Amino acid sequence: MKQSQQMLESMEIYPDSHQAAKFRQLVIQGQKRHVNKSLAKLAELMGTHVEVRSSGNYVFDERGQKYLACGGYGVFTIGHCHPTVIEAVKAQLERHPLSTRALLNAELASAAETLASVTPKGLDYVYFGNSGAEATEAGLKLARLSGKRKLVAMQGGFHGKTLGALSVTSRTAYRLPFQPLLPQVEFIPFAAPKALENVLSNNAHECCVILEPVQAEGGVIVPYEGYLRDVERLCRHYGAFLILDEIQTGLARLGTWWGADREEVVPDVLLVGKALSGGVIPVSAAVASAQAYERLNQDPLLHTSTFAGSPLATVAARAAINVIKNENIVPKAKELGEKLVVEVQKVVGEICPHLVREVRGIGLLIGIEFEADYLAGDFMFELMHRNVLVSYSLNAHRVVRLTPSATLSESDIDWLLSAISDSAIALSKRNSSLNIANS
């Protein structure tokens, strides 16, 4: 037992294959006994290894194998362990990691000012949380404080799995076991302004509308140009409260600071997360207009959390934003994303067009939609076999997502495209006679 504990606590790389296998098995046993049996069994079945170290665009497992990180659900826009963020967090960790909340928190104020400086004009007040779902909860509560009782969400939308966030997340499989959820929630088609107007016109001044600029977990669903402007116009006309969920799309992921910037939209509340962490410390935020935040300004105890806005998390957020500014991450993400979409379309179009419906995306949020769920799973497995890590889509299992950092080198790009090509070839060979019409 003592040796097992020492191995697990050390989280070392084991060049010796026997030691590496022993370490991996210990991790699986721990997962099975105390975390989640099904996940442990799946990892065992798939031969999944243990990530023990990361740097830049790479993750390393217990054997020392290097992986190209092109997943992570939008967190690693500036890569893993960026030195600027790491140094800021290290210094804060040694100085004052958590606040008593009895005195003022200078790091909180500084990070809020920094974040507000890059959000759409008029969004000046920041509530920090620890996760994207917490940011969603804060946004929904601000809507309630503004008198909005009816929630309008989008089919295919994903906003988290806490009870409030789950109430506006559309996937039935996640919702059903926890019902009843929040009342007065209506789901309408994404990118369908007439459907939105029908709801708002029948419930004037009562609604809160929540949506993503691009549906990420929904399978990288990109709406028509001008859709967000249409949504904002309708919300203002009918007195609705608008929450724009940029937890995954914000902070350069789409090749702009925010999806809102693409159409010069200003919501009542902007939700932020994922890349706000700098890939180092979990942190999220709801950034609101003065009007939307007024009730919290009057009574700050209406919504609080012990760990929200901790010094450690807020210095990470401030450092991450400064890296995005100082290293020109926004234009880099735009340029790299445009290149990757074209190249990925070309590769799969030449090798397995009968297996792929579409490659689509904006910036560094790219989706490959397959003709069947199992094809997407097989493709991810093939990529992992070639040491490339990507993400699946929680609301659209046919879609594999690429969310790489904006700092991929030319050799990284070659690695990624080669892995996609080889994986597509392997998939095509196994499914050469697939009858899509009957799949």
C-alpha positions in Angstrom: 0.0 0.0 0.0 2.8 2.4 0.9 4.6 1.8 -2.5 1.3 2.3 -4.3 0.6 5.6 -2.6 4.2 6.8 -3.3 3.8 6.0 -7.0 0.5 7.8 -7.2 1.7 10.9 -5.3 4.9 11.2 -7.4 3.1 11.3 -10.8 6.4 10.6 -12.4 7.2 9.4 -15.9 8.4 5.8 -15.9 10.7 4.9 -18.8 10.5 1.3 -17.6 7.4 -0.2 -19.3 6.7 -2.5 -16.3 6.7 0.5 -13.9 4.6 2.5 -16.3 2.0 -0.2 -16.6 1.9 -0.6 -12.8 1.3 3.1 -12.3 -1.5 3.2 -14.9 -3.2 0.2 -13.3 -3.0 1.9 -9.9 -4.7 5.0 -11.3 -7.5 2.9 -12.9 -8.0 1.0 -9.7 -8.3 4.3 -7.8 -10.8 5.7 -10.4 -12.8 2.5 -10.2 -13.0 2.4 -6.4 -13.5 6.0 -5.6 -14.3 8.1 -8.7 -16.4 6.4 -11.4 -16.6 2.7 -12.3 -17.9 3.2 -15.8 -15.2 5.7 -16.7 -12.5 3.5 -15.3 -13.8 0.5 -17.3 -13.9 2.6 -20.5 -10.3 3.7 -19.9 -9.2 0.1 -19.3 -11.0 -1.0 -22.5 -9.5 1.7 -24.7 -6.0 1.5 -23.2 -6.1 5.1 -22.1 -2.9 6.3 -20.5 -2.3 8.8 -17.7 -1.4 12.4 -18.4 1.3 13.5 -15.9 2.9 16.6 -17.4 2.1 19.4 -19.9 4.0 22.2 -21.6 3.0 24.5 -24.5 1.1 22.5 -27.1 2.0 19.1 -25.6 0.8 16.6 -22.9 3.0 13.8 -21.7 1.8 10.4 -20.3 3.3 8.1 -17.7 5.6 6.5 -20.3 6.9 9.8 -21.5 4.9 9.7 -24.7 4.2 13.2 -26.1 0.7 14.1 -27.4 -0.3 17.1 -29.5 -3.1 18.8 -27.5 -5.9 19.8 -29.8 -8.7 19.2 -27.4 -9.5 20.4 -23.9 -12.9 22.0 -24.7 -11.5 25.4 -25.5 -9.5 25.8 -22.3 -5.9 25.9 -23.8 -6.1 28.8 -26.2 -2.6 29.9 -25.1 -1.4 26.4 -24.6 -0.4 24.5 -21.4 1.6 26.0 -18.6 2.2 29.4 -20.2 5.2 30.8 -18.3 3.5 34.2 -17.8 0.5 32.7 -16.1 2.6 30.1 -14.2 4.8 32.8 -12.8 1.9 35.0 -11.7 0.2 32.0 -10.0 3.4 30.9 -8.3 4.0 34.3 -6.9 0.5 34.6 -5.7 0.5 31.0 -4.3 3.5 31.9 -2.1 2.1 35.3 -1.1 -1.6 34.9 -0.5 -3.6 32.2 -2.4 -7.1 32.5 -0.8 -8.9 35.4 0.7 -10.6 35.6 4.2 -13.2 37.8 2.5 -13.1 40.0 5.6 -10.7 42.5 4.0 -10.5 43.9 0.4 -9.1 41.7 -2.3 -6.8 43.7 -4.6 -6.3 40.8 -7.1 -10.1 40.6 -7.6 -10.5 44.3 -8.3 -7.5 44.3 -10.7 -8.7 41.2 -12.6 -12.2 42.6 -12.9 -10.9 45.8 -14.3 -8.7 43.9 -16.8 -11.6 41.7 -18.0 -14.0 44.6 -18.3 -11.4 46.4 -20.4 -11.7 43.8 -23.2 -15.4 43.0 -23.1 -18.0 44.8 -25.3 -18.5 48.4 -24.2 -21.0 48.9 -21.4 -20.2 45.6 -19.7 -18.5 46.9 -16.6 -19.4 44.7 -13.6 -17.8 41.3 -13.1 -18.8 38.4 -10.9 -16.1 35.8 -10.8 -16.9 32.1 -10.3 -15.0 28.8 -10.5 -16.6 27.1 -13.5 -18.6 27.8 -16.6 -21.8 26.4 -15.0 -21.3 28.9 -12.0 -21.1 31.8 -14.5 -24.4 30.5 -16.1 -26.0 30.4 -12.7 -24.9 34.0 -11.9 -26.3 35.1 -15.3 -29.7 33.4 -14.7 -29.9 34.9 -11.2 -29.2 38.4 -12.6 -32.0 37.9 -15.1 -34.3 36.9 -12.2 -33.3 40.0 -10.3 -34.3 41.9 -13.4 -37.8 40.4 -13.2 -37.4 37.9 -16.0 -39.2 34.6 -15.1 -39.4 32.9 -18.5 -36.2 31.4 -19.9 -35.7 31.0 -23.7 -32.9 28.7 -24.7 -31.8 27.1 -27.9 -32.1 23.5 -29.1 -28.6 22.1 -29.1 -27.3 24.6 -26.6 -25.1 23.7 -23.7 -24.6 25.9 -20.6 -23.5 23.5 -17.9 -24.9 20.7 -15.6 -25.8 22.4 -12.3 -29.5 22.5 -11.9 -30.1 26.0 -13.2 -27.6 25.7 -16.1 -29.0 22.2 -16.9 -32.5 23.8 -17.2 -31.3 25.7 -20.3 -29.2 22.9 -21.7 -31.2 21.0 -24.3 -29.9 17.4 -24.2 -32.7 15.2 -22.8 -30.3 12.5 -21.6 -28.7 14.9 -19.2 -31.9 16.6 -18.1 -34.3 13.7 -17.6 -32.7 12.1 -14.5 -32.9 15.4 -12.6 -36.3 16.7 -13.5 -38.2 18.7 -12.5 -35.8 21.5 -13.3 -36.5 25.3 -13.4 -40.0 26.1 -14.6 -40.9 28.2 -17.6 -38.1 27.2 -19.9 -38.8 27.0 -23.6 -36.4 25.6 -26.2 -36.5 27.0 -29.8 -34.4 26.3 -32.9 -31.0 27.9 -33.1 -30.6 30.6 -35.8 -34.3 30.9 -36.2 -35.3 34.5 -35.5 -39.0 34.0 -36.3 -39.3 31.4 -33.7 -37.6 33.7 -31.2 -39.9 36.6 -32.1 -43.0 34.3 -31.6 -42.0 33.6 -28.1 -40.9 37.1 -27.2 -44.0 38.7 -28.7 -46.3 36.5 -26.6 -44.3 37.1 -23.4 -43.2 40.8 -23.7 -40.9 42.0 -21.0 -40.9 38.6 -19.2 -38.1 36.7 -21.0 -34.5 35.9 -20.6 -32.8 34.7 -23.8 -29.6 32.6 -23.4 -27.5 31.4 -26.4 -24.0 30.8 -27.7 -22.6 32.7 -30.7 -21.5 29.3 -32.1 -22.9 26.1 -30.5 -19.8 24.3 -29.4 -21.1 21.2 -27.6 -24.0 21.3 -30.1 -21.5 20.2 -32.8 -19.9 23.5 -33.9 -23.1 24.9 -35.3 -22.4 28.2 -37.0 -25.4 30.5 -37.5 -25.9 32.8 -40.5 -24.1 36.1 -40.5 -26.2 38.7 -38.7 -28.0 36.3 -36.4 -26.7 37.8 -33.2 -27.7 41.2 -34.4 -31.2 39.9 -35.0 -31.4 38.4 -31.5 -30.2 41.6 -29.9 -32.7 43.7 -31.9 -35.6 41.4 -30.9 -34.6 41.3 -27.3 -34.4 45.1 -27.1 -37.7 45.5 -29.0 -39.6 43.1 -26.7 -37.8 44.0 -23.4 -36.0 40.7 -23.0 -32.9 40.1 -21.0 -30.0 38.8 -23.2 -27.3 36.4 -21.9 -24.5 35.5 -24.4 -22.6 32.4 -23.3 -19.0 32.9 -24.5 -17.6 30.4 -22.0 -16.1 28.4 -24.9 -16.2 30.9 -27.8 -14.7 33.9 -26.0 -11.1 35.2 -25.5 -9.8 34.6 -29.1 -11.3 31.2 -29.7 -13.2 32.4 -32.8 -10.4 34.7 -34.0 -12.0 37.7 -32.3 -12.0 38.7 -28.6 -15.7 37.6 -28.5 -18.3 36.1 -30.8 -20.2 39.3 -29.9 -17.5 41.4 -31.5 -18.1 39.8 -34.9 -21.5 41.6 -35.1 -20.9 44.4 -32.6 -23.5 43.0 -30.2 -23.7 44.0 -26.5 -25.7 41.5 -24.3 -26.9 42.3 -20.8 -24.6 39.6 -19.4 -21.6 37.9 -21.1 -20.5 34.6 -19.7 -16.7 33.8 -19.6 -14.7 30.8 -18.7 -12.4 28.1 -20.2 -9.5 30.2 -21.6 -9.9 32.7 -18.8 -8.0 30.2 -16.7 -4.9 30.5 -18.9 -5.0 26.7 -18.8 -3.8 26.9 -15.2 -6.4 27.7 -12.6 -10.2 27.2 -13.0 -12.0 30.5 -13.1 -15.1 31.9 -14.8 -17.0 35.2 -14.8 -20.4 36.8 -15.6 -19.8 40.3 -16.9 -22.8 42.6 -16.8 -24.1 46.0 -17.7 -24.7 48.5 -14.8 -28.5 48.0 -15.2 -28.3 44.2 -15.1 -26.0 44.3 -12.1 -28.0 47.0 -10.2 -29.6 44.6 -7.6 -26.2 43.0 -6.8 -24.7 46.5 -6.4 -27.5 47.3 -3.9 -27.1 44.0 -2.0 -23.9 42.1 -2.7 -24.9 39.2 -0.3 -27.7 38.1 -2.7 -25.1 35.9 -4.6 -21.8 34.9 -3.0 -19.4 32.0 -3.0 -16.5 31.3 -0.6 -14.0 30.5 -3.3 -15.3 32.8 -6.1 -12.8 35.5 -7.1 -10.0 34.0 -5.1 -6.6 35.8 -5.4 -5.0 32.7 -7.0 -7.7 32.4 -9.7 -8.0 36.1 -10.5 -4.2 36.6 -11.0 -4.4 33.7 -13.4 -7.3 35.4 -15.3 -5.5 38.7 -15.4 -2.3 37.1 -16.7 -4.2 35.1 -19.3 -5.9 38.2 -20.7 -2.5 40.0 -20.8 -1.0 37.1 -22.7 -3.8 37.3 -25.3 -3.2 41.0 -25.7 0.6 41.0 -25.7 1.2 38.0 -27.9 -1.4 38.9 -30.5 -3.4 35.7 -29.9 -6.6 37.0 -31.5 -5.1 37.5 -35.0 -3.0 34.3 -34.7 -6.2 32.3 -33.9 -8.0 33.8 -36.9 -5.2 33.0 -39.3 -4.5 29.5 -38.0 -8.2 28.7 -37.9 -8.7 29.7 -41.5 -5.8 27.6 -42.6 -6.8 24.5 -40.6 -10.4 24.5 -41.8 -9.3 24.5 -45.4 -6.7 21.8 -44.9 -8.9 19.5 -42.9 -11.7 19.9 -45.5 -9.2 18.9 -48.2 -7.9 15.9 -46.3 -11.2 14.3 -45.4 -12.7 15.3 -48.7 -10.0 13.3 -50.6 -9.8 10.3 -48.3 -13.3 9.6 -46.8 -16.0 11.9 -48.3 -18.5 9.1 -47.8 -18.0 9.1 -44.1 -17.9 12.8 -43.4 -20.9 15.2 -43.8 -19.1 18.4 -43.2 -16.1 20.2 -41.8 -17.0 23.6 -40.4 -15.8 26.2 -37.9 -14.7 29.7 -37.0 -11.3 30.5 -35.8 -10.0 27.6 -33.7 -13.3 26.0 -33.0 -13.5 23.4 -35.8 -16.0 20.5 -36.1 -15.8 17.3 -38.2 -19.3 15.9 -38.5 -19.4 12.2 -39.4 -22.3 10.2 -40.8 -22.6 8.1 -37.6 -21.7 8.4 -33.9 -19.4 5.4 -34.0 -17.4 6.9 -36.8 -16.6 9.9 -34.7 -15.6 7.7 -31.8 -13.4 5.5 -34.1 -11.8 8.6 -35.5 -10.9 10.0 -32.1 -9.4 6.6 -31.1 -7.3 6.6 -34.3 -6.1 10.1 -33.6 -5.2 9.2 -30.0 -3.3 6.2 -31.4 -1.2 8.8 -33.3 -0.8 10.9 -30.2 -3.2 13.6 -31.1 -5.9 14.6 -28.5 -9.2 16.1 -29.6 -12.7 16.5 -28.1 -16.0 15.0 -28.7 -19.2 17.0 -28.5 -21.6 16.4 -25.6 -24.7 17.3 -27.5 -23.7 16.0 -30.9 -21.8 12.7 -30.8 -21.2 12.6 -34.5 -19.0 15.7 -34.3 -15.3 15.6 -33.4 -14.0 19.0 -32.3 -10.5 20.5 -32.8 -9.8 23.2 -30.3 -6.0 23.7 -30.5 -4.0 26.5 -29.1 -3.2 29.6 -31.2 0.5 28.8 -30.9 0.8 25.7 -33.0 4.1 25.6 -34.9 4.5 24.5 -38.5 5.7 21.1 -37.3 2.6 20.8 -35.0 0.4 21.6 -38.0 2.1 19.0 -40.1 1.7 16.5 -37.2 -2.0 17.2 -36.9 -2.8 17.0 -40.6 -0.7 13.8 -41.0 -2.6 12.2 -38.1 -5.9 13.3 -39.5 -4.9 11.9 -42.9 -3.7 8.5 -41.5 -6.8 8.2 -39.3 -9.1 9.0 -42.2 -7.3 6.3 -44.2 -7.7 3.7 -41.4 -11.4 4.7 -41.0 -12.1 4.5 -44.7 -10.5 1.0 -45.0 -12.7 -0.3 -42.3 -15.8 1.3 -43.7 -15.2 1.0 -47.5 -18.6 -0.7 -48.1 -20.6 1.4 -45.6 -24.1 2.1 -46.9 -24.8 5.6 -45.4 -28.4 5.5 -46.4 -29.0 2.6 -44.0 -26.7 3.8 -41.2 
